[in-house]
């Protein structure tokens, strides 16, 4: 796999929900990196007249994300020094709504529907145009389930309704989602895979891919902040 590149204007998009990805993005932000967040659930809430499975909502998602990327292109052209290590991290990608939808369909068609989607075509094109790298964040299934339930319990009622529609707490949906991600990675549609069961180690792996070096006294987490292991966190 090619690692994320640092020439021109690269951006790195991280996958998937409740793998420790958001924790990593927040830490990257505190380290001075440019991080951009997109939230599919929020988009669903802003458009209650549209089904999460609707083509129109998927188009809105892709439009919003593309506009954000173009904004960063312009910002980088005007002031490249503002971007640490010349990179932008996005916590989502064009695949997101298609994966949500595919995970609820027939198993044999899941990954093929994502690969053949318009979002998949845009994502693959932008990997070259925008010098982007797609990073697959893979975590222990038990940890993902625990994080999903914790996130659901902490959500307001309107958000819970959307998460139910997306089937986030359904074990079958979680299993199928993991299968889709692995299939996309095995099919060459992602550039690297990192284990984020322990977010600190996942972040170190990501920074290593980028070739980022930092002094031992400036580690991504202090000792007090190091996330507990999966089993401990769930107990």
Secondary structure, 3 states (H helix, E strand, C coil): CCCCCCCCCEEEEEECCCCCHHHHHHHHHHCCCEEECCCHHHHHHHCCCCCCCCHHHHHHHHHHHHHHHHHHHHHHHHCHHHCHHHEEEECCCCCHHHHHHHCCCCHHHHHHHHHCCHHHHHHHHHHHHCCCEEEEEECCHHHHHHHHHHHHHCCCHHHHHHHHHHCCCCHHHHHHHHHHHHHHHHCCCCCEEEECCCHHHHHHHHHHHHCCCCCHHHCCCCHHHCCCCHHHHHC
